[in-house]
Amino acid sequence: MRFPSKRHLAAAAAVVSVLSTGLTVGLTTHSPSPGDPVVRTTGGLVRGVSEPSYDAFLGLPYAAPPLRELRFAPPAAPASWKGVRTADRQSPACIQFEPTGIREEQTVSEDCLYLDVYRPSHVAKSQKLPVMVWFHGGGSTQGTGVIYGGGTPAAKTNSIVISINYRLGALGFLAHPALSAVTPGGSGNYARMDQLASLQWVHDNIANFGGDAGNVTIYGQSAGGGSVCDLMVMPSAKGLFDKAIVESSVCGASRTTLAAGEQSGVKFAQSVGCTDPATVVACLRKAWPGTLVSNQANYLGGAKVGGALLPKTFQQAFADGSWNKVPVLTGSTRSENRLTSTALAGITEQGYYDLVRSTYGAKADAVLKLYPLSKFKSPWDAITQVQTDSQRACPNDQSAQVLATKTPTYRYEFNDPTSPTLYGFRVPGEDMSNGHSAELAYLFDFTLGERPLTAQQEKLSDQMMRYWAAFARSGDPNVRNAPAWPLYGANHNVMQLRTAGASKVINTYEADHNCAFWLEG
């Protein structure tokens, strides 16, 4: 794993943690280096940081701080500045509504709508490099773009990598009738509006960084993959991107309706003390962030379907042809639920049988026959694979089958049996490899991994970065000196990504995960 330079870390440590104040991420005061690059944006000039193989422009505002009257409102244009803004430190993470998406020392703030731009060194303005815009995961309640450093992938693949923050939890997804009345497109999708604003910023500015505004790939993992799916059916996103990568997420997953979201939002507003319909908007905008966080369970989270911003589900837009049709690369990890089902750690043999029977009812005997404990290292290992196949692996493959009927689709499975898990998620004595999020350390200078990658893992990382960037460049992931990656197609070709040069195309994915069983009517 590659980490930010000491210069970046020192600057990040200096960021002040703020919650509801109006303090913004300001200009830094260190002495600039003569080699630091300067680029003009729509807000003004910015001076980035020059590293040996890449340039980084950190903490660039793509929207105004969403504070006070801009809380629970569409993102507004950021203020411009005079002189040169020093862009050598990352912004705080957005306020977290769950505790495990960042490290303990990470600062958080409502003032968080910033992005980081990474490009190879010595890029000419006229170069028109492919652009990759990353939306982080975290269940729409936690996480941050600042842990996804893009310096190494940008340098290795001659592309521009951008990671963004967007509003989380209630601040990003609260719906309420009074909020909808003052929100064009309806409430409940402030995070999606943030993502749209970041793409508009890219469209307006990336050419000056040497990027091609006409060749933008959006990509994301887990909830970030869900963001990509939603953007593929949002009318206002049309023309802002050209390709899509969906990691560990299913585009056909259900979405809460705006009407249901508004109904739950009324209860949420009451739980935080905003009970007067005449003043509920002002009350919510003044509420202490800690109160919003503590009432996280009292509303329906995630994106809302039914307003002008997101009028249709993915299935509806895909079926009637109104979606933003682009080539897609999609996949998942071999054992996703090794990370998402850590609460079951320590389950006994009897506990395994009982949980299978209570969960799968009439199908339980068949499940136990397909997943006998004799095939697994522990009852926990068995139940996590049952849940992976039923909840994630097979629905993901089913989604790929649907996508492949209308657009070029490439499919992968990350399967490195030595991969590290996320920081803080280790289950003592259990195999955590290939869990949800395992691929992230291979695609970025990722700072939420439990340990650095080994030399063999770095080779797989290099291969994956080149595959992803090749897809971003041309819509085809194939690169020289790497196994050929065919379209998913009728043969259901899946690129299995493994260490030690063992990556290869398989046609056994459905059988490996018992998908005929899990997807039967």
Buried (B, 14 or more C-beta within 10 A) or exposed (E): BBEBBEBBBEBBEEBEEBBBEEBBBEBBEEEBEEEBBEBEBEBBBBBBBBBEEBBBBBBBBBBBBBBEEBBBBBBBBBEEBEEBBBBBBBBBBBBBBBEBBBEEEBBBBBBBBBBBBBBBBEBEEEBBBBBBBBBBBBBBBBBBBBBBBBBBBBBBBBBBBBBBBBBBBBBBBBBBBBBBEEBEBBBBBBBBBBBBBBBBBBBBBBBEBBBBBEBBBBBBBBBBBBBBBBBBBBBBBBEBBBBBBBBBBBBBBEBBBBBBBBBBBBEBBEBBEBEEEEEBBBBBBEBEBEEBBEBBEBBBBBBBBBBEBBBBBBBEBBEEEBBBBBBBBBBBBBBBBBBBBBEBBEBEEEBBBEBBBEBBEEBBEEBBEBBEBEEBEBBBBBBBBBBBBBBBBBBBBBBBBBBBEEBBBBBBBBBBEBBBBBBEBBBEEBBBBBBBBBBBBBBBBBBBBBEEBBEBBBBBBBBBBBBBBBBBBEBBBBBEEBBEBBBBEEEBBBBBBBBEEEBEBBEEBBEBBBBEBBBEE
